Amino acid sequence: MLSFTVHTLKGDMVYGFVARIWKNDKKSLKLPAGYRDWIKTFAYPEKNAVIRTLDGWVFEVKVMNLAGDYFFHNGWLDVVTSLKLTDNSWVVFLYEEALSSFRLFYFYQDISLAPSNYFYYKPGNDVKDRDDCMILEHIPF
């Protein structure tokens, strides 16, 4: 799992993380190891989270701490089924501090156009194609 922090032209910081959906991620999604620190640093949700998509979906999920690892749990299956996320789908979570929620961008395996015009997977570029590689063109601000 990959995390990112970006400084916008306005000087704002945007942060989030990227994950790939596997078969065992349907009912719950393990969050990055740094999530515990991000709760304090970025005011990430500790118990409940709201996830929004560009096409109007809004989901509520429970954030669960299990033996020091954090997961999206109750409600995550609704995200996966409603958005029809298949195995090998990519999800990008961009934290929106003003809304105390995550903006979710999602991509299906082996596609060249995503459901938003902000990111896309670009196979066959100069960088060697890898299972765990996604090219991010730009982040909306």
DACORFEN-V39471 format. One record per run of one state. SS is the DSSP state (a for helix, b for strand, c for the rest). FROM is the first residue (numbers start at 1). TO is the last residue. If there is no record, write none. Layout:
# DACORFEN-V39471
ss->{SS & SS}
from->{FROM & FROM}
to->{TO & TO}
This chain:
# DACORFEN-V39471
ss->{c & b & c & b & c & a & c & b & c & a & c & b & c & b & c & b & c & a & c & b & a & c & b & c}
from->{1 & 2 & 8 & 13 & 21 & 23 & 26 & 29 & 31 & 35 & 43 & 48 & 54 & 58 & 67 & 69 & 73 & 76 & 83 & 90 & 97 & 100 & 101 & 108}
to->{1 & 7 & 12 & 20 & 22 & 25 & 28 & 30 & 34 & 42 & 47 & 53 & 57 & 66 & 68 & 72 & 75 & 82 & 89 & 96 & 99 & 100 & 107 & 141}
